[in-house]
Amino acid sequence: MAFFFKTCDNWTAMYFSTDSTVFLDGNWIHASEANVTLYSQTLHYGFGVFDGMRSYKNADGCNIFKAREHFARLSDSCRQLGIQLSYTPEELVEIAYQLLTKNHLYTAYIRPLVFLGPNMELNSESSVHVFMAAWPWKKYLGYEPINIMVSQYQKQGDNHSSINAKIVGNYAPAILATNQARKLGYDEALLLDENGCIAEGPAANFFYEKDDILYTPTTRCALPGITRKTIFDLAAQWDIPVVEKDITVEEAYKADYAFFTGTASEITPIGSINGERMKKSWEDSHAYSLYMMYRQQVMYDEFQGLTIV
């Protein structure tokens, strides 16, 4: 057995402390005691699923935004891979709130992971493990407009069932794309599909605004993100049209504005694509208005907020 967490000081400070508690297979344990076999099928072949969600402090305690939707997606990802998850989305929501309580967290990022036991063969391993952790994590990619580049790495869309699941192994191209972008002096990457149209960011959906209309790629090659769907809902409240279509890079160059959406990045403004600056300022865009609405909505949704004592 080997420690599931790397115990370097900088990693420890970022993700957990000596007092942090995590959930593992029905037990509440110290984060430093969580471990997994190095022969895990998920570790070797990427055959496992994960999700991510945020909690936000409010007047009653805190709220995990779209908690049930996130855990329903986790369950559906397991179903697509044939992994037998022993918890319902409702049970996982309850565990997530307990996790926050035990760690005295209000505003936090929550990471559930479903991973498999030891198996070096290519048939699915039957032993299923459920892990969940939470930690304070600032907005991924920050608050200022970012400069992005079109990556050489593609988002493949030939297997629709795997595209719509958050599978551990699917994120290797995303890491490669981000590494390439940052090495070349950009903040983030933009991945294309096999037809040369925009798919998504490494861990975020892509939107652009032109003449008061929002455009976003179809989900043929992009994950149908929960924050993406929230933008659709907020835009409908203000009669802002949203069009799903194949988008070329040349179209994006002509955008009034563009932005990424995702749980970790929330809504992140894009200042330029391959050095082509956006035509409008962030504060003058519909996207900025939607971002202001989003910041209010995340504190409360259909679930009651958690009061932590």
N, C-alpha and C positions, 0 to 999 in steps of 0.2 A: 504494500500500500504506500501511497505517496500523498503528501499534502495537496489538497485541491487548490489551495491558495498559495501563490508564491509569497514568501515571507520577507522579501526585501523591504526595507524601511519605507521607501517612497510608495510602494504599492499598498502596504499596510495602512499608511496614513490616508490614502485616497479612498480605499474601499471598506476598510474595517479597522477597528481598534481592539484593544484587549477586552473591552466590554461588549463588543458587538455580538448579537445573536442572529443566527440564521436558522432556516427551516430545512431539514433534510429527512425525507422519508418518514414523515410523521413525528419527528423529534425536533425539539428546540435545543440547539447546542451552540457553544461558542464558535465563532467564525474560524478561529485558529485551529479548531479540532475537526473541522469538516475535511473529509478525505475521500478519495476515489481511487480505484485500481488503475494503474497505468495501462492495463489491457482492455480498457473500456472501448467498446465498438464506436462510441461517439468520438472519443479522442483520436482514434486511428482513421476512421472513415467519414467523420462528420455526420453520422446518422443519428440525429437528435434534433430537438426543436427548442426554441426559446422565444421570449417576448420581452417587452420593456414598457413600463408605464411610469407616470409621475403622480405624486401626491402634492397637493397644494394647501398651504395653511389658510384657514378661514376663521370666521368668528366663532364657529362651533368646535373647532379643532383642526381637522383637515379632511380633504376629499381626494380620493384616487380618481382621476379623470377617466371616464369611460372604462371603469374597471371590468365590468362584465363583458364588454366587447373585446377587451384584450384577452381575457381568459377564455372566451369562446373561440377566439382565433387560435390560441394555443391548443385548445382541444381539437379544433378542426385540423390544425397542422399535424397533430398526432394521428388523427384519423386517416389523413392522406398517406402517411407513412406506415400505417398499420400498427402503430404503437398503442398499447393498451394503457391509457391514462386512468388511474383509479380515483381521480377526484373530479367532481363536477365544477363548472365555472363558478357556481355560487359558493361552493366550499373553498375554492381558491381565493375568491374575493375576501371571505372571512379570514383566511390565513394571512392574506396580505395586510389587512388592518391589524391583526394581532402582531404581525412582524413590526409594523410601525410603532405600536404601543410598547413592545418589549425593548425597542431601541430608542424610545423617546424622540421619534422623528415626526416632523410635520410636513416640511417641504423636502421631498426625497425622490430618488429614482429607484424603482423596484424592478429586479431582474429575476424572473422565473426561468428555470432551465430543466428540461426533461432529457435525461441522458440514460444510456444503456450500460449494462454490465459487461464483463469480459467476453469477447468473442472475436477471434481473428478470421472467422469465415464470413462469407458474404450473404448468408441467410440472416434474417432479423433475429437479434438477441431478444429473449423473452423477459429478462429481468429489467424492470423499468424503475428508474429513480427520479425523484422530484426534489429539486433544490430551489430555494428562494432566498434572496438577500436584498437589502436596501441600504442606501447610503446617500448622503448629500452630494448632489452633482449639479454644477452650474450648467446653464444653457449651452449645449453643444454647438460649436461654431461661433458663439458669442452673440453680441447684439448689433454690432456694426455691419454695414453691407460688406459682403465678401466677394472676392475675385476668384472665379472658377475657370477651369479649362476643360475642353472636351478630351476625354481619355481615349487611349488606344484600346482599352479593355472594354469588351461588350457585355451587355446584359442579355443572356440567351433566353429566348421565349418559345423554344420548340416543345417544351414539356410544361404545359399550362398548369398542371396540378402541383408541380414542385415550385413554380414561380409564385403561386399564391400561398405558399407556406413559408414560415420563417424557419428554414432548415439551417442547422449550424454550418454545414459544408458549403452552402450557397454564398457565403460572405467572403470567400477568398478573393474573388475578383474585385470586390469593393475595397478590400484592404490594399490590394495592388494599385488600384486606381488612386486612392487617397495618398499612398506613399509616393507615387509618381508626381501627383499634383504638387505636393508640398516640397518635394525635392526641386521642382522647377520654379518655386516661389509663389505658387498659388495657394489659396486657402482650402480649396476642395475641388473635386472632380465632377464631371458630368458624363454618364455612361450612355452610349448609343445602343440601339438594337441591331440585329443582323441586317436590317434594311437601311441603316444609316440614319434612322430617326432617333430623336431623343427618347430615352427610356426613363431614367431617374438618376438621382444622386447615389453615392455609395450606400447611404442609409436614410434616404429622404426622397419624397416625391417632388416633382418639379412643376411649377406653374409660371406662366408669364401673362402679362396684362398688355392689351393693345386696344386703343379706342374704346375704353371702358368695358371691355369683355375679357374674361379670364379664360385661358387655354391651358390644358394639361394633357399629357399623353394618356392613351388608353391603358387599360390594365393587361393588355396582351403581353407586355414585357415588364410591367411595373407592378409592384406590390400594391394592392388596394388599401392604402394606409388608413388608419383610423383618424389621424389628423387631417389627411386629405379629404375624407368624408365630412369632417367637421367644417372644412372650408366650403364645401358644397352647401351644407345646411345653413351656415351663416350668410353666404352669398344670396341664397334664396330668400332670406328674411328681408334683404335690401334690394331685391329684384336685380341683382348683378348677374348677368348671364355667365355660365360656365360651360365651355365646350370641350369635350374629349375628342382628340383627333391625333393623327400622326403629325409630329412636329419636326421640321428640319432645323438644322443649326442656323441656317440663313434666316429663317423666320424669327428665331429667338434673338438674333442680332438686331432685328428691327423693333423689338419689344419696347414698350414704354417702361415696363418694369418686370422683374422676375423674382421669384423667391422659392425656397425649399420649405417643405413641411415634413414633420416627423415628431415622434414623441421626445426624442433626445434633443433635437434642434428646434422644436416647437415651430415657429414661423421665422425663417431667417432670410433677410433681404439679400439679393444678389446685386452687386454693383457693376460687375462686368463679366462677360463670357469671352474667353480668349482675347482679352484686351479691349473688346467692343463694349463701350460704356452704355448703360441704360439711358433712355431718353428723358425720363422724368426723375424727380427726386422721390425718395421713399415716402416721405411725409405727404406727398401729393397723390399717392396712388390709392386705388380701392384696397389694395392689399394691406396697406397700413391701417385703414379703418377696420378691416377684418381682423387684423392682429390685435387691435385694441379690444374688440369684441371677444376675441378668443381668450385674452388675459382675464377677462371677467368670468367667462363661462367655465374655465377650468377649475375654479374654486368651488363650484356647485354643479352637480348634474343630477341624474335620476336617483343616485344613492344618497343616503343621509351621510353627512360628514362625520368623521370620527372625533370624539372628544378624548384626548389623551390626558391622563392624570398621573 
